[in-house]
Amino acid sequence: MTTTAPPVPATRRLVEEVDELHDYYARAINDAVEDDRMHLVDELAAAYDRDVVQLIAEREGRTDQLHLFAPAPRPSRVRRMVARLVQRSAAAGHLPAA
């Protein structure tokens, strides 16, 4: 899912923009929790982190530093599923101890 934060006028202070961005994502995360869509909570939290760093970097003229905040690649769905199965099997005693 791709979320788009509301546009903000250029005349606003950075702290106001960060506050508005935070409020937007906090509402979206709370809605996702209420709807029991926990997979969306993680995506929204990651999107907030990305968007707030981008906003600050752009406003401070430091976009050259954005590569330092690139998120680590997320394991594929298959790898996450395998990891869950391994944990469950180990907890049930079906796998030998490593």
C-alpha positions in Angstrom: 0.0 0.0 0.0 1.3 3.5 -0.8 0.1 6.3 1.3 0.3 9.9 0.4 0.5 12.6 3.1 -1.5 15.8 2.6 0.4 18.5 0.7 1.7 21.4 2.8 2.2 25.1 1.9 5.9 26.2 1.6 5.4 29.0 4.1 4.9 26.7 7.1 7.6 26.0 9.7 9.3 22.7 9.7 8.0 21.7 13.1 4.4 22.4 12.0 4.9 20.2 9.0 6.4 17.4 11.1 3.6 17.6 13.6 1.0 17.4 10.8 2.7 14.5 9.2 2.9 12.7 12.6 -0.8 13.4 13.2 -1.7 12.0 9.7 0.2 8.8 10.3 -0.9 8.4 13.9 -4.6 8.5 12.8 -3.9 6.0 10.0 -2.1 3.7 12.3 -4.8 3.9 14.9 -7.4 3.1 12.3 -5.4 0.1 11.1 -5.2 -1.2 14.7 -8.9 -0.7 15.2 -9.5 -2.7 12.0 -7.1 -5.4 13.2 -4.8 -4.8 10.1 -1.5 -5.2 11.9 0.4 -5.8 8.6 -0.6 -2.3 7.6 0.6 -0.9 10.9 4.2 -1.9 10.1 3.9 -0.4 6.6 2.5 2.9 7.9 5.2 3.2 10.6 7.9 2.6 8.0 6.3 5.1 5.6 6.2 7.7 8.4 9.9 7.2 9.1 10.8 7.5 5.4 8.5 10.6 4.9 9.7 12.5 8.0 13.4 12.0 7.1 12.7 13.0 3.5 10.8 16.1 4.7 13.5 17.2 7.1 16.3 16.6 4.6 14.5 18.6 1.9 13.8 21.5 4.2 17.3 21.5 5.6 18.9 21.2 2.2 20.5 17.9 3.1 19.1 15.5 0.6 22.7 14.3 -0.1 22.5 12.5 3.2 19.3 10.5 2.4 21.1 7.4 1.3 22.3 7.0 4.9 18.7 6.4 6.0 17.8 3.8 3.4 15.9 1.0 5.1 17.3 -2.5 5.2 15.7 -4.7 2.6 12.7 -6.5 4.0 12.7 -10.3 3.7 10.3 -11.7 1.1 6.9 -13.1 2.1 8.2 -16.6 1.5 11.2 -16.1 3.8 9.0 -14.6 6.5 6.6 -17.6 6.2 9.5 -20.1 6.4 10.9 -18.3 9.5 7.5 -18.5 11.2 7.2 -22.2 10.3 10.7 -22.9 11.7 9.8 -21.1 14.9 6.6 -23.0 15.3 8.2 -26.3 14.6 11.1 -25.6 17.0 8.6 -24.5 19.7 6.6 -27.8 19.2 9.8 -29.8 19.5 9.8 -31.0 15.9 13.2 -29.6 15.0 16.5 -30.7 16.6 18.3 -28.1 18.8 20.9 -26.2 16.9 
